[in-house]
Amino acid sequence: MIAPIDDAMPLDAVVEVTWTQLLRASGLPEGELRELGRYGARVPCDSDAPTWTFEARWLVVAQAASRIRHDLELDPYGVSVVLSYVERIGRLEDEIRGLRAQLG
């Protein structure tokens, strides 16, 4: 499920998002999104707070999780494994770009 354009917000303008916003952005059932959290696929800013909030970047992760879940038909654990690899690949690509920039 993709949020309508009316609900769109620039991520650089948002410091934190609510659980409801994260749930809506993901399109996943609440139980699956909670289970992804147990595997580290989303981390609240303060897990002891009565109301969880998240860094805005987790909106993108939640949407990716939903696509992975539906496209590959994986359970939440499988989704969390794929997400960890996607994140690792992104960090490696950033590192390669940095090294190439140093070489000129």
C-alpha positions as a Markdown table, in Angstrom:
| # | Residue | x | y | z |
|---|---|---|---|---|
| 1 | Met | 0.0 | 0.0 | 0.0 |
| 2 | Ile | 1.4 | 3.4 | -1.0 |
| 3 | Ala | 0.4 | 6.5 | 0.9 |
| 4 | Pro | -1.4 | 9.1 | -1.2 |
| 5 | Ile | 0.6 | 12.1 | -2.3 |
| 6 | Asp | -1.4 | 14.2 | 0.2 |
| 7 | Asp | 0.2 | 12.3 | 3.0 |
| 8 | Ala | 3.7 | 12.8 | 1.6 |
| 9 | Met | 6.3 | 14.6 | 3.7 |
| 10 | Pro | 9.9 | 15.4 | 3.1 |
| 11 | Leu | 12.1 | 13.2 | 5.4 |
| 12 | Asp | 14.6 | 16.0 | 6.0 |
| 13 | Ala | 11.8 | 18.1 | 7.6 |
| 14 | Val | 10.7 | 15.3 | 10.0 |
| 15 | Val | 12.9 | 14.4 | 12.9 |
| 16 | Glu | 10.6 | 11.7 | 14.4 |
| 17 | Val | 7.5 | 9.8 | 13.2 |
| 18 | Thr | 4.9 | 8.0 | 15.3 |
| 19 | Trp | 4.1 | 4.3 | 15.4 |
| 20 | Thr | 0.9 | 5.1 | 13.6 |
| 21 | Gln | 2.8 | 6.9 | 10.8 |
| 22 | Leu | 5.3 | 4.0 | 10.5 |
| 23 | Leu | 2.5 | 1.4 | 10.5 |
| 24 | Arg | 0.6 | 3.3 | 7.8 |
| 25 | Ala | 3.7 | 3.8 | 5.6 |
| 26 | Ser | 4.6 | 0.1 | 5.8 |
| 27 | Gly | 1.2 | -1.3 | 4.9 |
| 28 | Leu | 2.1 | -4.3 | 7.0 |
| 29 | Pro | -0.2 | -5.8 | 9.7 |
| 30 | Glu | 0.7 | -4.4 | 13.1 |
| 31 | Gly | 1.8 | -7.8 | 14.4 |
| 32 | Glu | 4.3 | -8.2 | 11.6 |
| 33 | Leu | 5.8 | -4.8 | 12.1 |
| 34 | Arg | 6.2 | -5.5 | 15.8 |
| 35 | Glu | 7.9 | -8.8 | 15.0 |
| 36 | Leu | 10.3 | -7.0 | 12.7 |
| 37 | Gly | 11.2 | -4.8 | 15.6 |
| 38 | Arg | 12.1 | -7.9 | 17.7 |
| 39 | Tyr | 14.7 | -8.7 | 14.9 |
| 40 | Gly | 16.1 | -5.2 | 14.9 |
| 41 | Ala | 14.4 | -4.1 | 11.7 |
| 42 | Arg | 13.1 | -0.9 | 13.4 |
| 43 | Val | 14.2 | 0.8 | 16.5 |
| 44 | Pro | 12.3 | 3.3 | 18.5 |
| 45 | Cys | 14.0 | 6.5 | 19.7 |
| 46 | Asp | 13.2 | 5.6 | 23.3 |
| 47 | Ser | 11.9 | 2.0 | 23.8 |
| 48 | Asp | 10.9 | 2.9 | 27.4 |
| 49 | Ala | 8.7 | 5.8 | 26.4 |
| 50 | Pro | 5.0 | 5.3 | 26.7 |
| 51 | Thr | 4.5 | 6.3 | 23.1 |
| 52 | Trp | 7.1 | 5.2 | 20.6 |
| 53 | Thr | 8.6 | 7.5 | 18.0 |
| 54 | Phe | 11.1 | 6.7 | 15.3 |
| 55 | Glu | 13.7 | 8.4 | 13.2 |
| 56 | Ala | 12.2 | 9.4 | 9.8 |
| 57 | Arg | 14.5 | 7.0 | 8.0 |
| 58 | Trp | 12.5 | 4.1 | 9.4 |
| 59 | Leu | 9.6 | 5.1 | 7.1 |
| 60 | Val | 11.7 | 4.1 | 4.1 |
| 61 | Val | 12.8 | 0.9 | 5.8 |
| 62 | Ala | 9.1 | 0.1 | 6.6 |
| 63 | Gln | 8.1 | 0.6 | 3.0 |
| 64 | Ala | 11.1 | -1.6 | 1.8 |
| 65 | Ala | 10.0 | -4.3 | 4.4 |
| 66 | Ser | 6.6 | -4.3 | 2.9 |
| 67 | Arg | 7.8 | -4.7 | -0.6 |
| 68 | Ile | 10.2 | -7.5 | 0.4 |
| 69 | Arg | 7.5 | -9.2 | 2.4 |
| 70 | His | 5.1 | -9.3 | -0.5 |
| 71 | Asp | 7.5 | -9.7 | -3.4 |
| 72 | Leu | 9.5 | -12.5 | -1.9 |
| 73 | Glu | 6.7 | -13.9 | 0.4 |
| 74 | Leu | 9.1 | -14.0 | 3.4 |
| 75 | Asp | 8.2 | -14.2 | 7.1 |
| 76 | Pro | 9.3 | -11.3 | 9.3 |
| 77 | Tyr | 12.6 | -12.9 | 10.2 |
| 78 | Gly | 13.4 | -13.4 | 6.5 |
| 79 | Val | 12.5 | -9.8 | 5.8 |
| 80 | Ser | 14.8 | -8.6 | 8.6 |
| 81 | Val | 17.7 | -10.6 | 7.2 |
| 82 | Val | 17.2 | -9.2 | 3.7 |
| 83 | Leu | 16.9 | -5.6 | 5.2 |
| 84 | Ser | 20.2 | -6.1 | 7.0 |
| 85 | Tyr | 21.9 | -7.1 | 3.7 |
| 86 | Val | 20.3 | -4.1 | 1.9 |
| 87 | Glu | 21.6 | -1.8 | 4.6 |
| 88 | Arg | 25.1 | -3.3 | 4.5 |
| 89 | Ile | 25.2 | -3.0 | 0.7 |
| 90 | Gly | 24.2 | 0.7 | 1.0 |
| 91 | Arg | 27.0 | 1.3 | 3.5 |
| 92 | Leu | 29.5 | -0.4 | 1.2 |
| 93 | Glu | 28.4 | 1.6 | -1.8 |
| 94 | Asp | 28.8 | 4.8 | 0.2 |
| 95 | Glu | 32.3 | 3.7 | 1.2 |
| 96 | Ile | 33.2 | 2.9 | -2.5 |
| 97 | Arg | 31.9 | 6.4 | -3.6 |
| 98 | Gly | 34.0 | 8.0 | -0.8 |
| 99 | Leu | 37.2 | 6.1 | -1.9 |
| 100 | Arg | 36.6 | 6.9 | -5.5 |
| 101 | Ala | 36.3 | 10.6 | -4.6 |
| 102 | Gln | 39.6 | 10.5 | -2.7 |
| 103 | Leu | 41.3 | 9.0 | -5.8 |
| 104 | Gly | 39.9 | 11.9 | -7.9 |
